[in-house]
């Protein structure tokens, strides 16, 4: 039996729309949902929710998690991370 490796999460930027409500006299054409971008490690993705985390501790536990309703997400872009070259032992 082979060694089972943990799946390494992908680093992503999520482009998403937020909800905006007003209580003033704004005209409908003046009220539009703003677009935001969040970058983090993609730790889960389902039909309903996408979760990214920005912090991992020495035990491998993720924290600083943001959960996005899938309907708010416009795009998920994978960020390519270059591996560091191995250092030669001195």
Secondary structure as GFF3:
##gff-version 3
##sequence-region A 1 90
A	DSSP	beta_strand	10	17	.	.	.	ID=ss1
A	DSSP	three_ten_helix	28	30	.	.	.	ID=ss2
A	DSSP	beta_strand	35	45	.	.	.	ID=ss3
A	DSSP	beta_strand	49	56	.	.	.	ID=ss4
A	DSSP	beta_strand	62	69	.	.	.	ID=ss5
A	DSSP	three_ten_helix	70	72	.	.	.	ID=ss6
A	DSSP	beta_strand	73	78	.	.	.	ID=ss7
###
